[in-house]
Amino acid sequence: MMKKILLPVFILFLALLLWEYWVTANNVPKFILPAPSLIFDALVNDFSSLMLALYSTLAITLIALICAIISGVFLAFTFSMSKTFETAFYPFAVIMQVTPIISIAPLVLIWVGIDSVDRALVIIAWLAAFFPILSNMSAGLKAVDPNLSDLFKLYKANRWQRFWKLSWPTALPYLLASLRISGGLSLIGAVVAEFVAGSGGSTGLAWRILEAGNRLQVEKMFAGLILLAVLGILIFYSFALLEWFVLRKWHPAFSAK
């Protein structure tokens, strides 16, 4: 376990040392590639404003992810209850997935209105996070053991009992796995939406990065990118920890760890 932590940290530390040496030795201008020491200074000097912006981005990300979980699970359950409904509407979910978010974002901002930028950001981030949950949850509900399904029918279990005692436990690992994907996608969607929104009322970290870029404060841009990367890592491993905690007692893939 310690090796999994220490080895990446060592590689990162070595890369930063090489980066610092190369930039200093070659006199690379800071507006092209700042040294790690300058990025650290920018992170310290602008810490309060960057953290406020990070909080705004995190709030949009979590709200969008919660909406994606609720809508994805509900729609997957509806698909499992009606094949006709799934056949009619699943292609539209695929269209939402394959259409680039960057091309949809300006339309969402226009439709929602510049006075409701936060709502538009949530919608765009939700669009990014929704499909993996729907797809994985649908796959999980279809992965029910046919023999167990026949057993439930034999004992005349009602629809709710079959879902709660059979379908839900089967689909839960699929859902938890999808959260690790959708968590990162909701963050990406929020950042893309903030970039498209520009200065409009957006207070997130992506706007701070844009602002720093317009002022050629490249070290501040890197500081913002580092915070986004750290946030993405925390979201991913938080859901990985949740997955392990929920499944460790009964799922063989986790109980052996």
N, C-alpha and C positions, 0 to 999 in steps of 0.2 A: 504493500500500500504506500509506504513512504517513497519507494522508488518511483511510483507513478506520479508523485507530486514533485519530488526533488529533481528528477531528470528534466522535465519541461522547464522548471525554474532555472536550472543551470544553463540550458540551451538559450533561454531568453536573456539571461544575464550576460552570456558570452556574446550574443548577437548585439546587445546594447553597447558593450565595450568596443566591438569592432565598428559599429556604426559611429560612435563618438570619435574613435581614432581616425576613421576614414574621412569624416566631415572636417575635422580639425586639420588633418595633414594636407588636405587638398583645398583648404580655404573655400569650401562650398558656401555660397551666400545663404543666409538663414531663410530668405523668402523662397528659396528653391527646396532646400532640405535642411531643416534645423537639427542641431545636435540634440540627443536625448536630454542633456542637462538643461537646454533652453526650454524644451517641452515640459520638463518637470517644474521649472520656474514659472512657466505660464499656468500650469495646473495649480500651483500653490497660490499665485497672485490673483487668479480669477476663480478661485475655488468656490466661493459663495455663489457667484452668478452662474457658474457652470452647474453646480449642484441644484440650484433652483430650476434651471432649464432641464436638467436630467429628471427631476421630479415630475415636471410637466409631461415629458415624453413617457415616463414610466406609467403615469396615471392613464394616459391615452392607451398605452399598450395593454394594461391590465383590464380596462373597461372593454376594449375591443375583444380581448381574449375570452373574457367571461361571456360576452354576447355570442362569440363563435362557439363556445362549448355548449351553451344552452340551445342555440339554434341548430347546431350540428347534431347533437344527440337527439333532439326532438325530431328532426327531419329524418335521421337514420331509422329511428324507431317507427316513424310513419311509413317509410319505405318498406320496412320488414313486415308491416301489417297489410300492405296492399301492393302487389306487384304492378297493378295497373297504374297506380300513383307514381311508383318508382320509374316505370317506363316513360311516363309522360313528362316528369320533371327532372330526372337525373341528368339528361343532356344539358339542361340549362345551368346546372351546377358545374358541369364540366366546362361550359363556355365561360363561366365566371372565373374558373381556375386558369384557363389557358390564355385569357385576355390579359395582356400586361397591365399591371396596376398603374404604371406611370401614364398610360393612355386613358385610363378611366378617371384618375384623380382630378384633372381639371373639370371634367363634366360634373363630378360630385360636388366640387366646390361651387360651381355655377348654380346647380340645382338647389343646394342647401342654402347658399347665400353667404356672403362675406361676413355678415354679422353673426353667423353661427359656425365659425371656423372649427371649434373643438368638436362639434357634432360631425362635421365633414371628416375630420381626422379619424374619429372613431369608426365611421362607416368604411373609410378606405382601409384602415388597419384590420377591420373585421373581414373585409373581402379577401385580404391576404391570408388570414388565419383559418377561415371557415372550412375550406374544402378538405384539408387533411383530416380534420376531425370527422366530418361527414363520411369520407371514404373509409377511414379505418374503423369507425363505429359500425358502418354498414357491413364491412368484411367480418367484424367480430360477431355481429348478430347472425350472419350466415354460417359461422363456423361451429354452430351448435352440433353436438354429437347426435346423429339421427337416432341411435339406440336410446339415448337418454330422452330425446323428444318423444319417442314412441312410449317410453315408460311413463312420462308425465301424462300422455293421453290416456294410457291404460288406467291410471289412477284418477282420471277425470279432473285433472288440474285445470283451473280456469285460466284465462288469458293473462291476467295479472300475476298469478302464481308462476306460470311458465316464464314470464319475463323476469320476475324478481329472483326466482330460485335457479333459473337455468340460463336464460339469454344474457342477463346482466353480468353474472360472474364470468361467462365465456367472453363477453365483449370487453370487459374491464381492462385486461392487459392491452388490447388494441387501442382503447381510448387513452390510457396513460402513455403509451408509446407515441401517440399522435400529439400529445401535449408538448413533448419536447420539440417537435417540429413546428407546431403552430405557435408556441411561445416565441421562437425566434422570428417566425414570419410576421407575427403581429408587431414586433419591434421594427422589422424592416418596413412594414406597411406604414407605421406611424412616422418613421423617418422620411420615407418617400413623400408622404402627404405633407409633412412640414416643409420639405424642399419645394414642392409645387405651390403650397400656400404662400411662400415668400414671407414678406413682412406683415401681411394682412392681419393679424391678431395672434399669430403663432408665437408662442413663448418657449418652444421646445429646444432641445439641444441641436437639432438639425439647423434651425434658424441661426443659432449662435455660430455654428460652423460656417454657414453662408456669410454671415456678417463679418467674421474673422477673415474669410477669403477675400471679400471685397476690400478689406483694409490691408491685405497682404500680411496678416498676422498668422503666418503658416504654423508657427509653434502652438498657437491657440487652437487652430484647426486640428492638429495632431492630438492635443489634450482632449478635445471633444470626441475625437474618434476613439481614443483610448477608453474614455468613460462609456461610450456606446458598446465597445467590445466587452468591457468588464460586465456591463449590464446584461448583455446577451449571454455571456458565460454563466452568470448567476441564475438567469432564468432557466437555462438548459439544465444545469446541475440541480436546481431546486426541484424541477419536475422529475429528474432522474432519481433524486432522493425520495420524493413522494412515491414514485413507482416501486422502489425497493421496499419502502416502509409498508405500503399497502399489500404487496404481493409476497413478501418474504416468508409468511407463515404457511402459505398453501400452494404457491406456484413453484414447480420444481426448478425452473430456470433461476429463481432468486433464492430459494431455500438452501441451495448448495453453496452460495457465496458466503 
